[in-house]
């Protein structure tokens, strides 16, 4: 399954307030925006995922911090069963004038 989200990625650093206790306003807005764009359906079992983040602020962005928020929303939407089912993961960031997130999700083939 290939997914293209017309959304600016949210770093996990901006997702929480009060330590890691409460979702930030940025996270709540991001969650609504991403959930609306996700396809319906469910991929059962173990999965492999590849993320491509197209971002403007390329040099100041830690790509690993961009994954967690999107992954949690994918789980909450029911697209995959649980993030513990992700057994293979890759991510890249690409400098771009247009911010978006592309995700490939496939059943994991051992």
N, C-alpha and C positions, 0 to 999 in steps of 0.2 A: 504494500500500500504506500502510495506517495501522497504527501500532504504539503500544501504550500499555504503558509499563514502570512497574511499581509499585516504583520504586527512587528513592532519593535521589541526585541527580546528584553526580558527583565532579569537583571542579575539577582541572584539569591541574596546578595548584600542589601538590596532595596526592598525585599519582600516582607521583611519582618520589622516590627517595632517592639519596644519593651523587651529587648533581648530577642529570644526566638519564641515569644509567647503569643503575639498577636499579628495577624496579617496586616500589612500596611495598606493604605488607600491605593497605592500603586499596584499592589498585588491583586486586590479585589477587582480593580478595573481590568488588569491584564487577564485575570482568570475568565471574566465575562467575555472579553474580546476573543480570546483563544477558543474557549468552549463553543462559542457560536460558530466558529469556522471549522471545527473538527467534523469529520464525516461520522455518520452513524454506523454502527456495527461493532463487532468484537473480534479480536484476534486472541484465540485461546492458546495456552501453553507458553513455552519459552520463546522469546523473541530476540531479534537483533535489531538495533536501531542506529541510524546514521543521521546526524543533525548537520545542517549547513546554516550558519547564521550570517546573513548579509548585514553588515553594520557600518555606520559612518565613523564612529569613534574607535577605530580599529586598534590603535596602539595601546589604549588605556583599558581594554576589555580582556578579562580573563575568561576564556571560552568555557572552562569547566563550571564556572559560576552561572552560566546561562542555561545549563541543561536541567537542573533540578526543578525549577518552577514549571517549565513546559512538561516535563515528565510527570509531575504530580497532577497536573490538569488532565493529561491524557489518561491517567489511572482513574481520576475522579469521574471523568466522562464515560468510563466503561470501555474505552477502546482497547485497552489491555487489562488483564486481570489484576496485576500488582507490579510495582516497580522491581520487586524481587524476581520477576519472570524475565527481566532484561539480563541476558547472559553475554551478550556481545554489544559493545557500544563504541561509536566513533563520532567525533565532532570536529568541525572546522569552522573557521571564521574567514570571511572574505570581505575586504574593504569595498564598500558600495555606497552610492548616493541614495539608494532606495533600501530601506530597512525591511527585511522579511526573514522568515524562518522556513526552511524546507526540511522535511522529515521523511525518511524512508523507514518503514516498519515491515519486517518479514518474520515469518516463523523461522525459528532457529533450526538449522540442519546440522546435526552432529557429525 
